């Protein structure tokens, strides 16, 4: 084991010991983020506490704000998963007694005395998901918990960390029993290729995604034909067929690099059936972002009665994503040197705007380093999501924090994938400051 892994294991052990000690006298109140990483983290924690026969309650949230934190019960043990690293000042002011945080987001505030935290940003900045950390925590409490490791991998894939597998993540991967296979990174790789291409958003394929006529034209070009009325799945394609399909996709989106289109496919057993881990991650995300996080938890815990509702929710969500993408590509944008702002207002749901930003940033339509900002209305607020193409360039969290400090709001995320929540009344002020800061940064880069 590497030295940094040993340090993390030691920190998690101390964290777990303190957690169990406090849990003897108090009920746990779990608060987790609503994306795939947050849902899988919550599922691991729920399964762990159930095995311990401990009382707990669970809340899945989109974000944290001062009012929410102030209203948390003072008599319970508060457990944050996949969030709260950016809300430490609010936690301190709320005077909560026992707070435990498992997270992997950046920390810019001082850690209060009443907070116990596991976050690799405090150690060596290892790239591991919150679900991966929650699994390692669970394993400290109960070493016989390897069946939960696949949820950690799903969370990791949900946070696009599959390319960052190091010895720590690889150890979790080995325990999960997940199979790895090289192939086209369009999911689900286990479904007929025509259906996969129709709903492809990673990558978005112009004139193919959401267009069955375009799908059939592409398949004809590659020489792929249905056998007994059914097309092969992606993992059933031979090497020649895969090369032909890859070439056809690259011709329609020439900015995509082959290495971005071909890579490791992760196959996992769920409900006794082999599935594409990327698709499972998307299914979980779809349920939560459709306002059904409880359904996503049930699915992670493999409760069979959830399957039908999950499948229907996922189909509807995919249709909404394709509609949202088409709007994002066709609508008028605010564009400048090195940035694109898409203000969707009420035309794209706030729960989907981050996904739209991620898809566009991974679509290779824009040059590496371009900042993609998407905005959508959320009640009396605006959800803002920011991504950098190629994950290279300026620190988006710092950029948004600088602006939000002048407009009020909540900021969270990472260096190249961040977001914030602002009030609708601040829309024009935020946009003016955003453009100003983006343009100033470009001038600075040029001057250097």
C-alpha positions as CSV (number, residue, x, y, z in Angstrom):
1,X,0.0,0.0,0.0
2,X,1.3,3.5,-0.9
3,X,2.1,5.9,1.9
4,X,-0.7,8.3,1.0
5,X,-3.2,5.4,1.0
6,X,-2.0,4.4,4.5
7,X,-2.5,8.0,5.7
8,X,-6.1,8.1,4.3
9,X,-6.9,4.6,5.8
10,X,-5.7,5.9,9.2
11,X,-7.8,9.0,9.0
12,X,-10.9,7.0,8.0
13,X,-10.3,4.6,10.9
14,X,-10.2,7.5,13.4
15,X,-13.3,9.0,11.7
16,X,-15.2,5.7,11.9
17,X,-14.3,5.1,15.6
18,X,-15.6,8.6,16.5
19,X,-18.7,8.0,14.3
20,X,-19.6,4.7,16.1
21,X,-19.0,6.3,19.5
22,X,-21.5,9.1,18.8
23,X,-24.0,6.8,17.1
24,X,-24.4,4.8,20.3
25,X,-26.3,7.8,21.9
26,X,-27.8,9.6,18.9
27,X,-29.8,9.0,15.8
28,X,-28.0,9.8,12.5
29,X,-29.5,12.4,10.1
30,X,-28.0,11.7,6.7
31,X,-27.9,14.5,4.1
32,X,-26.6,13.6,0.7
33,X,-26.3,15.2,-2.7
34,X,-28.8,14.3,-5.4
35,X,-26.3,13.3,-8.2
36,X,-25.1,9.7,-8.8
37,X,-22.1,10.0,-6.4
38,X,-24.4,11.4,-3.7
39,X,-27.1,8.7,-4.2
40,X,-24.6,5.8,-4.2
41,X,-22.9,7.4,-1.1
42,X,-26.2,7.5,0.7
43,X,-27.1,3.9,-0.4
44,X,-23.8,2.7,1.0
45,X,-24.4,4.5,4.3
46,X,-28.0,3.3,4.5
47,X,-26.9,-0.3,4.0
48,X,-24.1,0.1,6.6
49,X,-26.4,1.5,9.3
50,X,-29.1,-1.1,8.6
51,X,-26.5,-3.8,9.2
52,X,-25.6,-2.1,12.5
53,X,-29.4,-1.9,13.3
54,X,-29.1,1.8,14.0
55,X,-31.7,4.5,13.7
56,X,-31.3,7.0,11.0
57,X,-33.2,9.4,8.7
58,X,-32.2,10.4,5.1
59,X,-32.6,13.6,3.1
60,X,-31.4,14.0,-0.5
61,X,-30.8,17.6,-1.5
62,X,-29.7,19.6,-4.6
63,X,-27.6,22.0,-2.6
64,X,-27.1,23.5,0.8
65,X,-27.9,27.0,2.0
66,X,-27.7,28.8,5.3
67,X,-31.4,28.6,6.0
68,X,-31.4,24.8,5.5
69,X,-28.4,24.2,7.7
70,X,-29.8,26.5,10.5
71,X,-33.0,24.4,10.6
72,X,-31.2,21.1,11.0
73,X,-32.0,19.2,14.3
74,X,-29.6,20.0,17.1
75,X,-30.3,16.7,18.9
76,X,-29.2,14.4,16.1
77,X,-25.8,13.4,14.6
78,X,-25.6,15.2,11.2
79,X,-23.9,13.3,8.4
80,X,-23.2,15.1,5.1
81,X,-22.2,13.0,2.1
82,X,-20.8,14.5,-1.2
83,X,-21.4,18.0,0.0
84,X,-20.9,20.5,2.9
85,X,-17.1,21.2,2.3
86,X,-18.2,24.6,1.0
87,X,-20.7,25.3,3.8
88,X,-18.4,25.1,6.9
89,X,-19.1,28.7,8.0
90,X,-22.9,28.1,7.9
91,X,-22.4,24.8,9.9
92,X,-20.3,26.7,12.5
93,X,-22.9,29.5,12.8
94,X,-25.7,26.9,13.2
95,X,-24.1,25.6,16.3
96,X,-24.7,22.0,15.4
97,X,-23.1,19.7,18.0
98,X,-22.0,16.6,16.1
99,X,-21.3,16.8,12.4
100,X,-19.6,14.2,10.2
101,X,-18.7,15.0,6.6
102,X,-17.5,12.6,3.8
103,X,-16.8,14.6,0.7
104,X,-14.2,15.3,-2.0
105,X,-14.9,18.9,-3.0
106,X,-12.6,21.8,-2.5
107,X,-12.3,23.3,1.0
108,X,-11.8,27.1,1.3
109,X,-13.1,27.7,4.8
110,X,-11.8,26.8,8.3
111,X,-13.1,23.5,9.7
112,X,-15.1,24.1,12.9
113,X,-14.2,22.1,16.1
114,X,-17.6,20.2,16.1
115,X,-16.9,18.8,12.6
116,X,-15.2,15.5,11.8
117,X,-14.3,15.3,8.1
118,X,-12.9,12.9,5.6
119,X,-11.9,14.8,2.4
120,X,-8.9,13.9,0.3
121,X,-8.4,17.7,-0.4
122,X,-7.1,17.9,3.1
123,X,-4.6,15.1,2.5
124,X,-3.0,14.5,-0.9
125,X,-5.9,15.5,-3.2
126,X,-6.3,12.0,-4.5
127,X,-9.1,11.8,-7.1
128,X,-11.7,9.6,-5.5
129,X,-15.4,10.0,-5.4
130,X,-17.4,10.6,-2.2
131,X,-19.0,7.1,-2.7
132,X,-15.5,5.6,-2.8
133,X,-14.6,7.3,0.5
134,X,-18.0,6.2,2.0
135,X,-17.3,2.7,1.0
136,X,-13.8,2.8,2.6
137,X,-15.5,4.1,5.7
138,X,-18.1,1.4,5.6
139,X,-15.4,-1.2,5.2
140,X,-13.7,0.1,8.4
141,X,-16.9,-0.5,10.3
142,X,-17.7,-3.9,8.7
143,X,-14.9,-5.6,6.7
144,X,-17.5,-8.0,5.2
145,X,-19.1,-5.3,3.1
146,X,-17.6,-5.9,-0.3
147,X,-21.0,-6.2,-2.1
148,X,-21.2,-2.4,-1.6
149,X,-18.0,-1.8,-3.6
150,X,-19.9,-1.8,-6.9
151,X,-21.9,1.3,-5.7
152,X,-18.6,3.1,-5.1
153,X,-17.6,2.4,-8.7
154,X,-20.9,3.6,-10.0
155,X,-20.4,6.8,-8.0
156,X,-16.9,7.2,-9.4
157,X,-18.2,6.8,-12.9
158,X,-21.0,9.2,-12.2
159,X,-18.3,11.8,-11.3
160,X,-16.3,11.0,-14.5
161,X,-13.4,9.6,-12.5
162,X,-13.0,6.3,-14.3
163,X,-9.9,7.6,-16.1
164,X,-8.3,8.5,-12.8
165,X,-8.1,5.0,-11.4
166,X,-5.1,4.8,-9.1
167,X,-4.2,2.1,-6.6
168,X,-6.9,3.1,-4.2
169,X,-9.7,3.2,-6.7
170,X,-8.3,0.1,-8.4
171,X,-8.5,-1.8,-5.1
172,X,-12.2,-0.9,-4.9
173,X,-12.6,-1.9,-8.5
174,X,-11.1,-5.4,-7.9
175,X,-13.4,-5.9,-4.9
176,X,-16.5,-5.0,-6.9
177,X,-16.0,-7.8,-9.4
178,X,-16.7,-5.4,-12.3
179,X,-15.4,-6.5,-15.7
180,X,-13.4,-4.2,-17.9
181,X,-13.5,-4.3,-21.7
182,X,-12.2,-2.0,-24.5
183,X,-14.8,-0.6,-26.8
184,X,-16.8,2.5,-27.9
185,X,-17.6,4.7,-25.0
186,X,-21.3,5.1,-26.0
187,X,-23.6,3.6,-23.5
188,X,-25.3,1.3,-22.8
189,X,-22.9,-1.0,-24.6
190,X,-25.2,-3.9,-23.7
191,X,-28.2,-2.6,-25.8
192,X,-28.8,-2.7,-29.6
193,X,-26.6,-0.1,-31.3
194,X,-29.4,1.7,-33.1
195,X,-31.2,2.5,-29.8
196,X,-27.9,3.6,-28.2
197,X,-27.0,6.0,-31.0
198,X,-30.5,7.5,-31.0
199,X,-30.1,8.6,-27.4
200,X,-26.3,9.2,-27.4
201,X,-25.4,12.3,-25.5
202,X,-21.8,11.3,-24.5
203,X,-20.9,12.2,-27.2
204,X,-23.6,14.2,-28.9
205,X,-23.6,13.2,-32.5
206,X,-25.0,15.9,-34.9
207,X,-27.9,14.7,-37.0
208,X,-27.8,11.3,-35.3
209,X,-28.7,12.0,-31.6
210,X,-32.5,12.2,-31.4
211,X,-32.8,11.4,-35.1
212,X,-33.7,7.8,-36.0
213,X,-33.4,8.6,-39.7
214,X,-29.8,9.8,-39.1
215,X,-29.1,6.7,-37.0
216,X,-30.1,4.4,-39.8
217,X,-28.1,6.4,-42.4
218,X,-25.0,6.1,-40.2
219,X,-25.5,2.4,-39.7
220,X,-25.9,1.8,-43.4
221,X,-22.6,3.6,-44.0
222,X,-20.9,1.3,-41.6
223,X,-22.4,-1.8,-43.2
224,X,-24.2,-2.8,-40.0
225,X,-27.5,-4.5,-40.6
226,X,-30.1,-6.1,-38.3
227,X,-30.0,-9.8,-37.8
228,X,-33.5,-11.3,-37.3
229,X,-34.8,-7.8,-36.9
230,X,-32.4,-6.8,-34.2
231,X,-29.0,-4.9,-34.3
232,X,-26.0,-6.1,-32.4
233,X,-25.1,-4.5,-29.1
234,X,-21.9,-2.4,-29.0
235,X,-20.0,-5.1,-27.0
236,X,-21.0,-7.7,-29.6
237,X,-19.3,-5.8,-32.5
238,X,-16.1,-7.3,-33.9
239,X,-13.0,-5.2,-34.3
240,X,-13.7,-4.3,-37.9
241,X,-17.3,-3.2,-37.2
242,X,-16.2,-1.1,-34.2
243,X,-13.6,0.7,-36.4
244,X,-16.2,1.4,-39.1
245,X,-18.7,2.8,-36.6
246,X,-15.9,4.9,-34.9
247,X,-14.9,6.4,-38.2
248,X,-18.5,7.2,-39.1
249,X,-19.0,9.0,-35.8
250,X,-15.7,10.9,-36.1
251,X,-16.8,12.1,-39.6
252,X,-19.9,13.6,-38.1
253,X,-18.1,15.3,-35.3
254,X,-14.4,15.7,-36.4
255,X,-13.4,17.5,-33.2
256,X,-13.8,14.3,-31.2
257,X,-10.5,12.5,-30.6
258,X,-10.4,8.7,-31.1
259,X,-9.0,8.3,-27.5
260,X,-12.2,10.1,-26.2
261,X,-14.4,7.7,-28.1
262,X,-12.7,4.4,-27.4
263,X,-11.7,3.3,-23.9
264,X,-12.6,1.0,-20.9
265,X,-16.2,-0.2,-20.7
266,X,-17.2,-1.3,-17.1
267,X,-19.7,-4.2,-16.9
268,X,-21.4,-4.8,-13.6
269,X,-24.0,-7.3,-12.4
270,X,-27.2,-5.6,-11.2
271,X,-30.4,-7.5,-10.5
272,X,-28.5,-10.6,-11.7
273,X,-28.0,-9.1,-15.1
274,X,-24.8,-7.8,-16.7
275,X,-25.2,-4.0,-17.4
276,X,-23.0,-1.1,-18.6
277,X,-21.9,0.8,-15.5
278,X,-22.1,4.1,-17.3
279,X,-25.7,3.4,-18.1
280,X,-26.5,2.4,-14.5
281,X,-24.9,5.6,-13.3
282,X,-27.1,7.5,-15.8
283,X,-30.2,5.6,-14.6
284,X,-29.5,6.6,-11.0
285,X,-28.9,10.2,-12.0
286,X,-32.1,10.3,-14.1
287,X,-34.3,9.1,-11.1
288,X,-32.8,11.7,-8.8
289,X,-32.9,14.6,-11.2
290,X,-36.5,13.7,-12.0
291,X,-37.4,14.3,-8.4
292,X,-37.4,10.6,-7.4
293,X,-34.3,10.2,-5.2
294,X,-36.0,7.6,-3.1
295,X,-36.5,5.5,-6.2
296,X,-32.8,5.8,-7.0
297,X,-31.9,4.6,-3.5
298,X,-34.2,1.6,-3.9
299,X,-32.6,0.8,-7.2
300,X,-29.1,0.9,-5.7
301,X,-30.1,-1.4,-3.0
302,X,-31.6,-3.7,-5.7
303,X,-35.1,-3.7,-4.4
304,X,-36.9,-5.5,-7.3
305,X,-40.2,-3.5,-7.1
306,X,-38.3,-0.4,-8.1
307,X,-37.2,-1.7,-11.5
308,X,-40.2,-0.9,-13.7
309,X,-40.6,2.7,-12.4
310,X,-36.8,3.3,-12.8
311,X,-36.9,2.2,-16.4
312,X,-39.8,4.4,-17.3
313,X,-38.2,7.4,-15.5
314,X,-34.9,6.9,-17.3
315,X,-36.6,6.8,-20.8
316,X,-38.5,10.0,-20.1
317,X,-35.3,11.7,-18.7
318,X,-33.3,10.7,-21.8
319,X,-36.0,12.3,-24.0
320,X,-35.8,15.5,-22.0
321,X,-32.0,15.6,-22.2
322,X,-32.1,15.3,-26.0
323,X,-34.7,18.1,-26.1
324,X,-32.6,20.2,-23.8
325,X,-29.5,19.6,-25.9
326,X,-31.2,20.6,-29.1
327,X,-32.4,23.8,-27.4
328,X,-28.9,24.5,-26.1
329,X,-27.3,24.1,-29.6
330,X,-30.0,26.1,-31.4
331,X,-30.6,29.0,-29.0
332,X,-28.7,32.3,-29.1
333,X,-25.7,32.3,-26.8
334,X,-23.4,34.9,-25.2
335,X,-20.0,34.1,-26.6
336,X,-16.6,35.6,-26.2
337,X,-12.9,34.6,-26.5
338,X,-12.7,31.3,-24.6
339,X,-16.2,31.2,-23.1
340,X,-19.8,30.4,-24.0
341,X,-22.8,31.3,-21.8
342,X,-26.2,29.5,-22.4
343,X,-29.0,31.2,-20.4
344,X,-31.8,28.7,-20.8
345,X,-34.1,30.4,-18.2
346,X,-37.2,28.2,-18.0
347,X,-36.5,26.2,-21.2
348,X,-34.3,23.6,-19.5
349,X,-35.0,22.1,-16.1
350,X,-32.6,23.2,-13.3
351,X,-32.0,19.5,-12.5
352,X,-30.7,18.9,-16.1
353,X,-28.7,22.1,-16.7
354,X,-25.5,20.6,-15.2
355,X,-25.8,17.5,-17.3
356,X,-26.3,19.7,-20.4
357,X,-23.1,21.6,-19.5
358,X,-21.1,18.4,-19.1
359,X,-22.3,16.9,-22.4
360,X,-21.5,20.1,-24.3
361,X,-18.0,20.4,-22.6
362,X,-17.4,16.7,-23.7
363,X,-18.8,17.1,-27.2
364,X,-15.6,18.5,-28.7
365,X,-17.6,21.2,-30.5
366,X,-15.6,23.9,-28.6
367,X,-11.8,24.2,-28.3
368,X,-10.0,22.8,-25.3
369,X,-10.0,25.3,-22.4
370,X,-13.3,26.9,-23.4
371,X,-15.5,27.7,-20.4
372,X,-19.1,26.5,-20.8
373,X,-21.6,28.3,-18.5
374,X,-25.2,27.1,-18.4
375,X,-28.1,28.7,-16.5
376,X,-31.6,27.7,-15.7
377,X,-34.4,29.0,-13.4
378,X,-35.2,27.2,-10.2
379,X,-38.2,28.7,-8.3
380,X,-37.0,32.2,-7.4
381,X,-33.4,31.3,-8.0
382,X,-31.0,30.5,-10.9
383,X,-28.9,27.3,-11.1
384,X,-25.6,28.0,-12.7
385,X,-23.3,25.2,-13.9
386,X,-19.7,25.7,-15.3
387,X,-17.4,23.3,-17.1
388,X,-14.1,23.6,-19.0
389,X,-13.6,21.7,-22.2
390,X,-10.8,19.2,-21.8
391,X,-10.7,20.0,-18.1
392,X,-7.9,22.5,-18.7
393,X,-7.7,26.2,-17.9
394,X,-9.0,28.5,-15.2
395,X,-10.3,27.4,-11.8
396,X,-14.1,27.7,-12.2
397,X,-14.9,27.4,-8.5
398,X,-12.7,30.4,-7.8
399,X,-14.2,32.3,-10.7
400,X,-17.7,31.7,-9.5
401,X,-16.8,32.4,-5.9
402,X,-15.3,35.8,-6.8
403,X,-18.6,36.8,-8.6
404,X,-21.0,35.3,-6.0
405,X,-19.2,37.2,-3.2
406,X,-20.6,40.3,-4.9
407,X,-24.1,39.0,-5.7
408,X,-24.8,36.6,-2.8
409,X,-25.4,32.9,-3.3
410,X,-23.9,29.5,-2.8
411,X,-20.9,28.0,-4.6
412,X,-19.7,24.4,-4.8
413,X,-17.8,22.0,-7.0
414,X,-14.3,21.5,-8.4
415,X,-11.6,23.3,-10.4
416,X,-13.1,22.4,-13.8
417,X,-16.7,21.5,-12.8
418,X,-18.4,24.0,-10.5
419,X,-21.7,25.6,-9.9
420,X,-23.6,28.2,-7.9
421,X,-27.1,29.2,-7.0
422,X,-28.1,32.9,-7.2
423,X,-31.4,34.8,-6.8
424,X,-33.4,35.6,-9.9
425,X,-33.2,39.3,-9.0
426,X,-29.4,39.1,-9.4
427,X,-29.5,37.7,-13.0
428,X,-28.4,40.8,-14.9
429,X,-25.8,41.7,-12.3
430,X,-24.4,38.2,-12.3
431,X,-24.2,38.1,-16.1
432,X,-22.5,41.4,-16.3
433,X,-19.9,40.4,-13.6
434,X,-19.5,37.0,-15.2
435,X,-18.7,38.5,-18.7
436,X,-16.4,41.1,-17.1
437,X,-14.4,38.5,-15.1
438,X,-14.1,36.1,-18.1
439,X,-12.9,38.9,-20.4
440,X,-10.4,40.2,-17.8
441,X,-9.0,36.7,-17.4
442,X,-8.4,36.5,-21.2
443,X,-6.6,39.9,-21.2
444,X,-4.4,38.7,-18.3
445,X,-3.5,35.5,-20.1
446,X,-2.7,37.4,-23.2
447,X,-0.5,39.9,-21.2
448,X,1.4,37.0,-19.7
